[in-house]
């Protein structure tokens, strides 16, 4: 850690949410960040892009569900930090008052 973990970060993103079929909401998000590690011995710099899409639906007054998928790619001048990943999430949630 120490000085090799010090970084500056530029983080940008745009998202869009719209009502869709079957009383669901659809969302789309594009995000980007640039991270520079000026004190790192390798002079590391990362460019990360993420595309996320999802659906959410209210099932009842209490229950709702969501489905989310994202793809992320990180390009770095340090090969060990270059990677891509796909993520999927299915969620159920309850909202109640006490």
N, C-alpha and C positions, 0 to 999 in steps of 0.2 A: 504494500500500500504506500503510504507516504506521498512524496511528490509525484510518483508515477500515476497516482489516482486523481490528481487535480485536473479538472477539465473546464472548458467553456462549451456552452450548448446553445444552438439555435433550434427552436422547435416550432414547426408550422403545421397546420392542419385545417381541413375543411370537411364539413359533414352536411348531409341532407337527410331529412326524415319526412316521410310522406305516408298518409293513410293508403292502405292497399287492400287487396281482396280478402274476403272472409273476416272482415273486421280486425285486420292486423295492421301493424305499422311496420314499414320497411325503412331501413337506414343504410346509408353508404358513407364511408369516411375514407379520405386519403390523407395520410400523415407523412411528414418528413422531418428528420432531425439530422443536424450536423454536429458532431462532437469532436473537439480538438483537445489533445492532451499536450499542452505546450512544454511541460516539464518532464514528460515521459522520455526515457532514454531512446525510444524508437521514433519519437516525433509522431505518434499515432494520431490518425484522423479517420473518423467513421462517418459514412453517409448511410442513413437508414430510411427505407421507404416501406410503408405499411398500407395495405388496402383491406378494409373491413366492411363486411356486409352483414345484415341481420334482419330478423323478423321478431316481432313481439306481439303477444295476443293476451288480452284479458279473458280469463276463463270464467270468472264469477266475480262477485263483489270482493272476494278475499284473494282468490288465486289468479296468478298470471304465469305465463311461460315465455321463454325466449330461445331463439336459435341464432348463434353468431358464428361466423367463419372469417378468418383473417389470414393473409399471407404477408410475410415480412421478409425483407432482404437487407442485409447489412454488408456494405462494401467497406473494407478497411485496407489501409496500406500495410497493415500487419496481417499476413495471411491467416494466422490462427484466429483472428477475430472476424473473418469473413464467413458469413453463414446465411442460410435462408431457412424459414420454418413456416409450416402451416398449422393453424390452431382452430379447433372447433369446440364450441361450448353449447350445451343444452342446459337451460336453467328453469327452475320452478321457484316461485316466491309467493309468500303470503303477506298481506297487509292487514293489520288489525290494530285496534286501539285498546288501551287498558283503562 
